[in-house]
Amino acid sequence: MSAQSYLIVIERGPRNCSAYSPDVPGCAATGATVEQTLARMQRALLAHLRGFAEDGEPVPRARGLPWHLRNSRDFQPASDDLFTQVTIELPAAVPAPAVA
């Protein structure tokens, strides 16, 4: 088993929060509070990564906030976004992270 720490961005809206990981496109979650959103995002991320394993695909590499701020043209967080990381224990069946 191996673990990876994925960057999570939480955006607060007028009625709820939403979260995404710039390392794992297409994986997102929403909730009424920051805490609920983060818990849902962690579950969504784990399910997403398990899906990669089931499809025989490598998991996306966890890069972290500094990397995205320096290297990702599409990553433009708002000044009031919240940032955190969640560590996901990857099952042994999950292929190694993609190197790119």
C-alpha positions in Angstrom: 0.0 0.0 0.0 1.2 3.5 -0.7 -0.1 6.9 0.2 -0.4 10.2 -1.8 -1.3 13.6 -0.5 -3.6 15.4 -3.0 -4.3 19.1 -3.1 -7.9 20.0 -2.5 -9.3 23.4 -3.4 -12.5 24.4 -1.6 -14.6 27.2 -3.0 -17.3 28.8 -0.8 -20.5 30.0 -2.4 -23.5 31.8 -1.1 -25.4 28.6 -0.2 -22.8 25.8 -0.2 -19.2 24.8 -0.9 -17.6 22.9 -3.7 -14.2 21.1 -3.9 -11.9 19.8 -6.6 -8.4 18.4 -6.9 -6.4 20.0 -9.7 -4.4 16.7 -9.8 -7.5 14.6 -10.6 -9.6 16.3 -13.3 -13.3 15.5 -13.1 -13.3 14.7 -9.4 -15.4 17.1 -7.4 -17.7 17.3 -4.4 -20.2 19.7 -2.8 -21.5 20.2 0.7 -23.3 22.5 3.0 -20.2 23.2 5.0 -16.5 23.2 4.5 -16.2 20.1 6.7 -18.9 18.2 4.9 -17.5 19.2 1.5 -14.0 18.0 2.5 -15.3 14.7 3.8 -17.3 14.1 0.6 -14.3 15.1 -1.6 -12.1 12.6 0.2 -14.6 9.8 -0.5 -15.0 11.0 -4.1 -11.2 11.1 -4.6 -10.8 7.6 -3.3 -13.6 6.3 -5.5 -12.0 8.1 -8.5 -8.6 6.6 -7.9 -10.1 3.1 -7.4 -11.7 3.6 -10.8 -8.3 4.1 -12.3 -7.2 0.9 -10.8 -10.2 -1.0 -12.0 -9.5 0.3 -15.5 -5.8 -0.7 -15.3 -4.7 2.9 -15.6 -2.0 4.7 -13.5 -3.3 7.2 -10.9 -2.6 10.9 -11.4 0.4 12.1 -9.6 -0.1 14.3 -6.5 1.7 17.5 -7.1 0.8 20.0 -4.4 0.0 23.8 -4.4 3.5 25.1 -5.1 3.8 23.0 -8.3 0.4 24.1 -9.5 1.0 27.8 -8.9 4.3 27.6 -10.8 3.4 25.2 -13.6 -0.3 24.9 -14.3 -1.7 27.5 -16.7 -5.3 26.3 -16.0 -5.0 26.6 -12.2 -6.2 30.1 -11.2 -7.6 29.9 -7.7 -9.7 32.8 -6.3 -8.3 34.8 -3.4 -10.8 33.4 -1.0 -10.4 29.7 -1.9 -9.3 27.4 0.8 -6.5 24.9 0.2 -5.8 21.6 2.0 -4.4 18.2 1.3 -5.9 14.8 1.9 -3.8 11.7 2.1 -5.2 8.8 0.3 -4.0 5.2 1.0 -3.9 3.6 -2.3 -4.6 -0.1 -2.5 -1.8 -2.4 -3.7 -3.8 -3.0 -6.9 -3.5 0.6 -8.0 -0.8 1.2 -10.6 2.0 3.6 -9.8 1.4 7.3 -10.2 1.9 8.6 -13.7 5.1 10.5 -14.2 4.6 13.7 -16.3 
